[in-house]
Amino acid sequence: MHAGEEGTRETRETDAVEGEVDHHDPVLTDEERASGETMTICVTRRRGPRWVLDP
């Protein structure tokens, strides 16, 4: 279950398929941030020219 199902700000989580994620959330663990596989869409930004998310 993704945290985003709660509907609370900074917990809406989605999978990052391609691109580098620039995390700005208080929710994910250091390990989750380092993996680059998931992100919180409300407060996270991208690094680089291309970013692909799993809807």
CHARMM internal coordinates of N, CA and C (Angstrom, degrees):
IC EDIT
DIST 1 N 1 CA 1.4548
DIST 1 CA 1 C 1.5218
ANGL 1 N 1 CA 1 C 109.14
DIST 1 C 2 N 1.3072
ANGL 1 CA 1 C 2 N 116.65
DIHE 1 N 1 CA 1 C 2 N 125.00
DIST 2 N 2 CA 1.4512
ANGL 1 C 2 N 2 CA 121.31
DIHE 1 CA 1 C 2 N 2 CA 177.11
DIST 2 CA 2 C 1.5213
ANGL 2 N 2 CA 2 C 109.69
DIHE 1 C 2 N 2 CA 2 C -75.35
DIST 2 C 3 N 1.3139
ANGL 2 CA 2 C 3 N 115.51
DIHE 2 N 2 CA 2 C 3 N 144.25
DIST 3 N 3 CA 1.4591
ANGL 2 C 3 N 3 CA 119.98
DIHE 2 CA 2 C 3 N 3 CA 178.03
DIST 3 CA 3 C 1.5204
ANGL 3 N 3 CA 3 C 111.00
DIHE 2 C 3 N 3 CA 3 C -59.34
DIST 3 C 4 N 1.3370
ANGL 3 CA 3 C 4 N 117.95
DIHE 3 N 3 CA 3 C 4 N -27.16
DIST 4 N 4 CA 1.4562
ANGL 3 C 4 N 4 CA 122.35
DIHE 3 CA 3 C 4 N 4 CA -178.42
DIST 4 CA 4 C 1.5142
ANGL 4 N 4 CA 4 C 113.93
DIHE 3 C 4 N 4 CA 4 C -59.84
DIST 4 C 5 N 1.3139
ANGL 4 CA 4 C 5 N 117.57
DIHE 4 N 4 CA 4 C 5 N -18.60
DIST 5 N 5 CA 1.4473
ANGL 4 C 5 N 5 CA 120.12
DIHE 4 CA 4 C 5 N 5 CA 179.32
DIST 5 CA 5 C 1.5185
ANGL 5 N 5 CA 5 C 111.68
DIHE 4 C 5 N 5 CA 5 C -68.69
DIST 5 C 6 N 1.3283
ANGL 5 CA 5 C 6 N 117.33
DIHE 5 N 5 CA 5 C 6 N -13.44
DIST 6 N 6 CA 1.4577
ANGL 5 C 6 N 6 CA 121.10
DIHE 5 CA 5 C 6 N 6 CA 176.58
DIST 6 CA 6 C 1.5207
ANGL 6 N 6 CA 6 C 111.67
DIHE 5 C 6 N 6 CA 6 C -74.09
DIST 6 C 7 N 1.3541
ANGL 6 CA 6 C 7 N 117.56
DIHE 6 N 6 CA 6 C 7 N -29.27
DIST 7 N 7 CA 1.4429
ANGL 6 C 7 N 7 CA 121.88
DIHE 6 CA 6 C 7 N 7 CA -179.06
DIST 7 CA 7 C 1.5156
ANGL 7 N 7 CA 7 C 114.13
DIHE 6 C 7 N 7 CA 7 C 77.04
DIST 7 C 8 N 1.3062
ANGL 7 CA 7 C 8 N 118.76
DIHE 7 N 7 CA 7 C 8 N 14.62
DIST 8 N 8 CA 1.4472
ANGL 7 C 8 N 8 CA 122.82
DIHE 7 CA 7 C 8 N 8 CA -179.76
DIST 8 CA 8 C 1.5267
ANGL 8 N 8 CA 8 C 109.33
DIHE 7 C 8 N 8 CA 8 C -94.95
DIST 8 C 9 N 1.3199
ANGL 8 CA 8 C 9 N 116.87
DIHE 8 N 8 CA 8 C 9 N 141.08
DIST 9 N 9 CA 1.4558
ANGL 8 C 9 N 9 CA 120.84
DIHE 8 CA 8 C 9 N 9 CA 179.86
DIST 9 CA 9 C 1.5195
ANGL 9 N 9 CA 9 C 110.64
DIHE 8 C 9 N 9 CA 9 C -54.78
DIST 9 C 10 N 1.3190
ANGL 9 CA 9 C 10 N 115.83
DIHE 9 N 9 CA 9 C 10 N 141.71
DIST 10 N 10 CA 1.4598
ANGL 9 C 10 N 10 CA 125.85
DIHE 9 CA 9 C 10 N 10 CA -179.52
DIST 10 CA 10 C 1.5275
ANGL 10 N 10 CA 10 C 112.91
DIHE 9 C 10 N 10 CA 10 C 70.05
DIST 10 C 11 N 1.3196
ANGL 10 CA 10 C 11 N 118.60
DIHE 10 N 10 CA 10 C 11 N 11.45
DIST 11 N 11 CA 1.4548
ANGL 10 C 11 N 11 CA 120.67
DIHE 10 CA 10 C 11 N 11 CA 175.20
DIST 11 CA 11 C 1.5201
ANGL 11 N 11 CA 11 C 112.07
DIHE 10 C 11 N 11 CA 11 C -121.77
DIST 11 C 12 N 1.3281
ANGL 11 CA 11 C 12 N 118.48
DIHE 11 N 11 CA 11 C 12 N 0.49
DIST 12 N 12 CA 1.4675
ANGL 11 C 12 N 12 CA 120.87
DIHE 11 CA 11 C 12 N 12 CA 179.38
DIST 12 CA 12 C 1.5172
ANGL 12 N 12 CA 12 C 108.06
DIHE 11 C 12 N 12 CA 12 C -76.34
DIST 12 C 13 N 1.3041
ANGL 12 CA 12 C 13 N 115.45
DIHE 12 N 12 CA 12 C 13 N 105.38
DIST 13 N 13 CA 1.4585
ANGL 12 C 13 N 13 CA 122.01
DIHE 12 CA 12 C 13 N 13 CA -172.12
DIST 13 CA 13 C 1.5258
ANGL 13 N 13 CA 13 C 111.03
DIHE 12 C 13 N 13 CA 13 C -106.38
DIST 13 C 14 N 1.3351
ANGL 13 CA 13 C 14 N 117.09
DIHE 13 N 13 CA 13 C 14 N 140.18
DIST 14 N 14 CA 1.4578
ANGL 13 C 14 N 14 CA 122.38
DIHE 13 CA 13 C 14 N 14 CA 176.22
DIST 14 CA 14 C 1.5210
ANGL 14 N 14 CA 14 C 108.75
DIHE 13 C 14 N 14 CA 14 C -141.25
DIST 14 C 15 N 1.3270
ANGL 14 CA 14 C 15 N 116.25
DIHE 14 N 14 CA 14 C 15 N 163.57
DIST 15 N 15 CA 1.4587
ANGL 14 C 15 N 15 CA 121.09
DIHE 14 CA 14 C 15 N 15 CA -179.89
DIST 15 CA 15 C 1.5214
ANGL 15 N 15 CA 15 C 110.49
DIHE 14 C 15 N 15 CA 15 C -85.91
DIST 15 C 16 N 1.3170
ANGL 15 CA 15 C 16 N 115.95
DIHE 15 N 15 CA 15 C 16 N 135.89
DIST 16 N 16 CA 1.4582
ANGL 15 C 16 N 16 CA 122.38
DIHE 15 CA 15 C 16 N 16 CA 174.54
DIST 16 CA 16 C 1.5240
ANGL 16 N 16 CA 16 C 107.31
DIHE 15 C 16 N 16 CA 16 C -96.81
DIST 16 C 17 N 1.3285
ANGL 16 CA 16 C 17 N 117.01
DIHE 16 N 16 CA 16 C 17 N 118.52
DIST 17 N 17 CA 1.4578
ANGL 16 C 17 N 17 CA 122.17
DIHE 16 CA 16 C 17 N 17 CA -175.59
DIST 17 CA 17 C 1.5232
ANGL 17 N 17 CA 17 C 111.17
DIHE 16 C 17 N 17 CA 17 C -90.05
DIST 17 C 18 N 1.3234
ANGL 17 CA 17 C 18 N 116.41
DIHE 17 N 17 CA 17 C 18 N -39.51
DIST 18 N 18 CA 1.4635
ANGL 17 C 18 N 18 CA 120.42
DIHE 17 CA 17 C 18 N 18 CA -176.49
DIST 18 CA 18 C 1.5265
ANGL 18 N 18 CA 18 C 109.46
DIHE 17 C 18 N 18 CA 18 C -150.13
DIST 18 C 19 N 1.3228
ANGL 18 CA 18 C 19 N 116.80
DIHE 18 N 18 CA 18 C 19 N 142.61
DIST 19 N 19 CA 1.4501
ANGL 18 C 19 N 19 CA 122.31
DIHE 18 CA 18 C 19 N 19 CA 178.75
DIST 19 CA 19 C 1.5158
ANGL 19 N 19 CA 19 C 111.44
DIHE 18 C 19 N 19 CA 19 C 107.52
DIST 19 C 20 N 1.3168
ANGL 19 CA 19 C 20 N 115.17
DIHE 19 N 19 CA 19 C 20 N 166.57
DIST 20 N 20 CA 1.4606
ANGL 19 C 20 N 20 CA 120.85
DIHE 19 CA 19 C 20 N 20 CA -178.11
DIST 20 CA 20 C 1.5270
ANGL 20 N 20 CA 20 C 110.49
DIHE 19 C 20 N 20 CA 20 C -97.39
DIST 20 C 21 N 1.3199
ANGL 20 CA 20 C 21 N 115.89
DIHE 20 N 20 CA 20 C 21 N 130.45
DIST 21 N 21 CA 1.4592
ANGL 20 C 21 N 21 CA 122.65
DIHE 20 CA 20 C 21 N 21 CA -176.25
DIST 21 CA 21 C 1.5272
ANGL 21 N 21 CA 21 C 110.31
DIHE 20 C 21 N 21 CA 21 C -95.47
DIST 21 C 22 N 1.3291
ANGL 21 CA 21 C 22 N 116.51
DIHE 21 N 21 CA 21 C 22 N 134.68
DIST 22 N 22 CA 1.4604
ANGL 21 C 22 N 22 CA 123.50
DIHE 21 CA 21 C 22 N 22 CA 176.83
DIST 22 CA 22 C 1.5298
ANGL 22 N 22 CA 22 C 107.20
DIHE 21 C 22 N 22 CA 22 C -110.33
DIST 22 C 23 N 1.3211
ANGL 22 CA 22 C 23 N 116.34
DIHE 22 N 22 CA 22 C 23 N 93.65
DIST 23 N 23 CA 1.4673
ANGL 22 C 23 N 23 CA 122.17
DIHE 22 CA 22 C 23 N 23 CA -172.72
DIST 23 CA 23 C 1.5298
ANGL 23 N 23 CA 23 C 112.91
DIHE 22 C 23 N 23 CA 23 C -73.10
DIST 23 C 24 N 1.3350
ANGL 23 CA 23 C 24 N 115.08
DIHE 23 N 23 CA 23 C 24 N 138.54
DIST 24 N 24 CA 1.4726
ANGL 23 C 24 N 24 CA 122.69
DIHE 23 CA 23 C 24 N 24 CA 175.90
DIST 24 CA 24 C 1.5229
ANGL 24 N 24 CA 24 C 109.36
DIHE 23 C 24 N 24 CA 24 C -140.32
DIST 24 C 25 N 1.3157
ANGL 24 CA 24 C 25 N 116.62
DIHE 24 N 24 CA 24 C 25 N 43.66
DIST 25 N 25 CA 1.4566
ANGL 24 C 25 N 25 CA 120.14
DIHE 24 CA 24 C 25 N 25 CA -175.90
DIST 25 CA 25 C 1.5268
ANGL 25 N 25 CA 25 C 110.86
DIHE 24 C 25 N 25 CA 25 C -123.63
DIST 25 C 26 N 1.3338
ANGL 25 CA 25 C 26 N 116.39
DIHE 25 N 25 CA 25 C 26 N 155.97
DIST 26 N 26 CA 1.4583
ANGL 25 C 26 N 26 CA 120.98
DIHE 25 CA 25 C 26 N 26 CA 176.40
DIST 26 CA 26 C 1.5367
ANGL 26 N 26 CA 26 C 112.33
DIHE 25 C 26 N 26 CA 26 C -97.74
DIST 26 C 27 N 1.3321
ANGL 26 CA 26 C 27 N 117.01
DIHE 26 N 26 CA 26 C 27 N 9.04
DIST 27 N 27 CA 1.4536
ANGL 26 C 27 N 27 CA 121.63
DIHE 26 CA 26 C 27 N 27 CA -169.90
DIST 27 CA 27 C 1.5223
ANGL 27 N 27 CA 27 C 113.92
DIHE 26 C 27 N 27 CA 27 C -97.45
DIST 27 C 28 N 1.3400
ANGL 27 CA 27 C 28 N 117.58
DIHE 27 N 27 CA 27 C 28 N -48.88
DIST 28 N 28 CA 1.4615
ANGL 27 C 28 N 28 CA 121.18
DIHE 27 CA 27 C 28 N 28 CA -174.96
DIST 28 CA 28 C 1.5288
ANGL 28 N 28 CA 28 C 111.82
DIHE 27 C 28 N 28 CA 28 C -72.93
DIST 28 C 29 N 1.3196
ANGL 28 CA 28 C 29 N 115.34
DIHE 28 N 28 CA 28 C 29 N 151.16
DIST 29 N 29 CA 1.4673
ANGL 28 C 29 N 29 CA 120.37
DIHE 28 CA 28 C 29 N 29 CA 175.23
DIST 29 CA 29 C 1.5201
ANGL 29 N 29 CA 29 C 109.02
DIHE 28 C 29 N 29 CA 29 C -77.34
DIST 29 C 30 N 1.3157
ANGL 29 CA 29 C 30 N 117.10
DIHE 29 N 29 CA 29 C 30 N 165.54
DIST 30 N 30 CA 1.4599
ANGL 29 C 30 N 30 CA 121.45
DIHE 29 CA 29 C 30 N 30 CA 176.95
DIST 30 CA 30 C 1.5271
ANGL 30 N 30 CA 30 C 110.59
DIHE 29 C 30 N 30 CA 30 C -58.85
DIST 30 C 31 N 1.3268
ANGL 30 CA 30 C 31 N 116.88
DIHE 30 N 30 CA 30 C 31 N -38.15
DIST 31 N 31 CA 1.4612
ANGL 30 C 31 N 31 CA 121.47
DIHE 30 CA 30 C 31 N 31 CA 179.78
DIST 31 CA 31 C 1.5286
ANGL 31 N 31 CA 31 C 111.22
DIHE 30 C 31 N 31 CA 31 C -65.74
DIST 31 C 32 N 1.3329
ANGL 31 CA 31 C 32 N 117.18
DIHE 31 N 31 CA 31 C 32 N -41.06
DIST 32 N 32 CA 1.4622
ANGL 31 C 32 N 32 CA 121.04
DIHE 31 CA 31 C 32 N 32 CA 178.28
DIST 32 CA 32 C 1.5222
ANGL 32 N 32 CA 32 C 110.46
DIHE 31 C 32 N 32 CA 32 C -65.35
DIST 32 C 33 N 1.3071
ANGL 32 CA 32 C 33 N 117.18
DIHE 32 N 32 CA 32 C 33 N -41.86
DIST 33 N 33 CA 1.4746
ANGL 32 C 33 N 33 CA 120.37
DIHE 32 CA 32 C 33 N 33 CA 178.07
DIST 33 CA 33 C 1.5207
ANGL 33 N 33 CA 33 C 110.58
DIHE 32 C 33 N 33 CA 33 C -63.47
DIST 33 C 34 N 1.3329
ANGL 33 CA 33 C 34 N 117.42
DIHE 33 N 33 CA 33 C 34 N -44.21
DIST 34 N 34 CA 1.4590
ANGL 33 C 34 N 34 CA 121.94
DIHE 33 CA 33 C 34 N 34 CA -177.79
DIST 34 CA 34 C 1.5301
ANGL 34 N 34 CA 34 C 111.99
DIHE 33 C 34 N 34 CA 34 C -64.23
DIST 34 C 35 N 1.3224
ANGL 34 CA 34 C 35 N 117.41
DIHE 34 N 34 CA 34 C 35 N -31.51
DIST 35 N 35 CA 1.4707
ANGL 34 C 35 N 35 CA 120.46
DIHE 34 CA 34 C 35 N 35 CA -178.38
DIST 35 CA 35 C 1.5267
ANGL 35 N 35 CA 35 C 111.64
DIHE 34 C 35 N 35 CA 35 C -68.18
DIST 35 C 36 N 1.3298
ANGL 35 CA 35 C 36 N 117.25
DIHE 35 N 35 CA 35 C 36 N -29.64
DIST 36 N 36 CA 1.4603
ANGL 35 C 36 N 36 CA 120.76
DIHE 35 CA 35 C 36 N 36 CA -178.75
DIST 36 CA 36 C 1.5149
ANGL 36 N 36 CA 36 C 113.55
DIHE 35 C 36 N 36 CA 36 C 69.31
DIST 36 C 37 N 1.3323
ANGL 36 CA 36 C 37 N 117.98
DIHE 36 N 36 CA 36 C 37 N 12.20
DIST 37 N 37 CA 1.4594
ANGL 36 C 37 N 37 CA 121.39
DIHE 36 CA 36 C 37 N 37 CA -176.25
DIST 37 CA 37 C 1.5184
ANGL 37 N 37 CA 37 C 113.64
DIHE 36 C 37 N 37 CA 37 C -92.56
DIST 37 C 38 N 1.3035
ANGL 37 CA 37 C 38 N 117.87
DIHE 37 N 37 CA 37 C 38 N -16.85
DIST 38 N 38 CA 1.4607
ANGL 37 C 38 N 38 CA 121.00
DIHE 37 CA 37 C 38 N 38 CA -179.00
DIST 38 CA 38 C 1.5229
ANGL 38 N 38 CA 38 C 109.63
DIHE 37 C 38 N 38 CA 38 C -141.29
DIST 38 C 39 N 1.3269
ANGL 38 CA 38 C 39 N 115.57
DIHE 38 N 38 CA 38 C 39 N 160.33
DIST 39 N 39 CA 1.4601
ANGL 38 C 39 N 39 CA 119.99
DIHE 38 CA 38 C 39 N 39 CA -177.92
DIST 39 CA 39 C 1.5171
ANGL 39 N 39 CA 39 C 109.77
DIHE 38 C 39 N 39 CA 39 C -157.55
DIST 39 C 40 N 1.3102
ANGL 39 CA 39 C 40 N 116.59
DIHE 39 N 39 CA 39 C 40 N 159.52
DIST 40 N 40 CA 1.4560
ANGL 39 C 40 N 40 CA 121.63
DIHE 39 CA 39 C 40 N 40 CA 172.69
DIST 40 CA 40 C 1.5219
ANGL 40 N 40 CA 40 C 107.25
DIHE 39 C 40 N 40 CA 40 C -97.84
DIST 40 C 41 N 1.3244
ANGL 40 CA 40 C 41 N 116.25
DIHE 40 N 40 CA 40 C 41 N 115.71
DIST 41 N 41 CA 1.4635
ANGL 40 C 41 N 41 CA 121.20
DIHE 40 CA 40 C 41 N 41 CA -169.39
DIST 41 CA 41 C 1.5182
ANGL 41 N 41 CA 41 C 114.79
DIHE 40 C 41 N 41 CA 41 C -70.27
DIST 41 C 42 N 1.2932
ANGL 41 CA 41 C 42 N 117.88
DIHE 41 N 41 CA 41 C 42 N -19.59
DIST 42 N 42 CA 1.4605
ANGL 41 C 42 N 42 CA 121.09
DIHE 41 CA 41 C 42 N 42 CA -175.98
DIST 42 CA 42 C 1.5320
ANGL 42 N 42 CA 42 C 112.58
DIHE 41 C 42 N 42 CA 42 C -77.48
DIST 42 C 43 N 1.3256
ANGL 42 CA 42 C 43 N 118.31
DIHE 42 N 42 CA 42 C 43 N -28.95
DIST 43 N 43 CA 1.4642
ANGL 42 C 43 N 43 CA 120.35
DIHE 42 CA 42 C 43 N 43 CA -174.38
DIST 43 CA 43 C 1.5313
ANGL 43 N 43 CA 43 C 113.99
DIHE 42 C 43 N 43 CA 43 C -128.27
DIST 43 C 44 N 1.3111
ANGL 43 CA 43 C 44 N 118.16
DIHE 43 N 43 CA 43 C 44 N 2.66
DIST 44 N 44 CA 1.4604
ANGL 43 C 44 N 44 CA 121.46
DIHE 43 CA 43 C 44 N 44 CA -177.50
DIST 44 CA 44 C 1.5121
ANGL 44 N 44 CA 44 C 110.62
DIHE 43 C 44 N 44 CA 44 C -97.93
DIST 44 C 45 N 1.3235
ANGL 44 CA 44 C 45 N 115.53
DIHE 44 N 44 CA 44 C 45 N 149.21
DIST 45 N 45 CA 1.4612
ANGL 44 C 45 N 45 CA 122.09
DIHE 44 CA 44 C 45 N 45 CA 179.14
DIST 45 CA 45 C 1.5235
ANGL 45 N 45 CA 45 C 109.23
DIHE 44 C 45 N 45 CA 45 C -121.00
DIST 45 C 46 N 1.3073
ANGL 45 CA 45 C 46 N 116.12
DIHE 45 N 45 CA 45 C 46 N 170.43
DIST 46 N 46 CA 1.4657
ANGL 45 C 46 N 46 CA 119.98
DIHE 45 CA 45 C 46 N 46 CA 177.17
DIST 46 CA 46 C 1.5216
ANGL 46 N 46 CA 46 C 109.85
DIHE 45 C 46 N 46 CA 46 C -105.35
DIST 46 C 47 N 1.3155
ANGL 46 CA 46 C 47 N 113.68
DIHE 46 N 46 CA 46 C 47 N 155.61
DIST 47 N 47 CA 1.4621
ANGL 46 C 47 N 47 CA 121.41
DIHE 46 CA 46 C 47 N 47 CA 170.93
DIST 47 CA 47 C 1.5170
ANGL 47 N 47 CA 47 C 106.13
DIHE 46 C 47 N 47 CA 47 C -117.27
DIST 47 C 48 N 1.3008
ANGL 47 CA 47 C 48 N 117.26
DIHE 47 N 47 CA 47 C 48 N 136.13
DIST 48 N 48 CA 1.4569
ANGL 47 C 48 N 48 CA 120.51
DIHE 47 CA 47 C 48 N 48 CA 179.71
DIST 48 CA 48 C 1.5135
ANGL 48 N 48 CA 48 C 112.48
DIHE 47 C 48 N 48 CA 48 C 95.86
DIST 48 C 49 N 1.3396
ANGL 48 CA 48 C 49 N 115.37
DIHE 48 N 48 CA 48 C 49 N 176.36
DIST 49 N 49 CA 1.4581
ANGL 48 C 49 N 49 CA 120.66
DIHE 48 CA 48 C 49 N 49 CA -172.89
DIST 49 CA 49 C 1.5272
ANGL 49 N 49 CA 49 C 115.28
DIHE 48 C 49 N 49 CA 49 C -81.64
DIST 49 C 50 N 1.3290
ANGL 49 CA 49 C 50 N 118.66
DIHE 49 N 49 CA 49 C 50 N -18.42
DIST 50 N 50 CA 1.4655
ANGL 49 C 50 N 50 CA 119.93
DIHE 49 CA 49 C 50 N 50 CA -174.45
DIST 50 CA 50 C 1.5213
ANGL 50 N 50 CA 50 C 110.86
DIHE 49 C 50 N 50 CA 50 C -134.10
DIST 50 C 51 N 1.3397
ANGL 50 CA 50 C 51 N 114.57
DIHE 50 N 50 CA 50 C 51 N 142.50
DIST 51 N 51 CA 1.4532
ANGL 50 C 51 N 51 CA 121.05
DIHE 50 CA 50 C 51 N 51 CA -178.87
DIST 51 CA 51 C 1.5166
ANGL 51 N 51 CA 51 C 107.77
DIHE 50 C 51 N 51 CA 51 C -145.81
DIST 51 C 52 N 1.3181
ANGL 51 CA 51 C 52 N 118.03
DIHE 51 N 51 CA 51 C 52 N 126.60
DIST 52 N 52 CA 1.4510
ANGL 51 C 52 N 52 CA 122.87
DIHE 51 CA 51 C 52 N 52 CA 178.49
DIST 52 CA 52 C 1.5138
ANGL 52 N 52 CA 52 C 108.95
DIHE 51 C 52 N 52 CA 52 C -121.73
DIST 52 C 53 N 1.3294
ANGL 52 CA 52 C 53 N 116.51
DIHE 52 N 52 CA 52 C 53 N 126.63
DIST 53 N 53 CA 1.4630
ANGL 52 C 53 N 53 CA 122.72
DIHE 52 CA 52 C 53 N 53 CA 179.69
DIST 53 CA 53 C 1.5099
ANGL 53 N 53 CA 53 C 110.00
DIHE 52 C 53 N 53 CA 53 C -115.04
DIST 53 C 54 N 1.3078
ANGL 53 CA 53 C 54 N 116.69
DIHE 53 N 53 CA 53 C 54 N 152.43
DIST 54 N 54 CA 1.4527
ANGL 53 C 54 N 54 CA 122.43
DIHE 53 CA 53 C 54 N 54 CA 175.53
DIST 54 CA 54 C 1.5219
ANGL 54 N 54 CA 54 C 107.57
DIHE 53 C 54 N 54 CA 54 C -90.74
DIST 54 C 55 N 1.3342
ANGL 54 CA 54 C 55 N 117.08
DIHE 54 N 54 CA 54 C 55 N 115.39
DIST 55 N 55 CA 1.4760
ANGL 54 C 55 N 55 CA 120.12
DIHE 54 CA 54 C 55 N 55 CA -175.44
DIST 55 CA 55 C 1.5077
ANGL 55 N 55 CA 55 C 114.16
DIHE 54 C 55 N 55 CA 55 C -62.84
END
COOR INIT
IC SEED 1 N 1 CA 1 C
IC BUILD
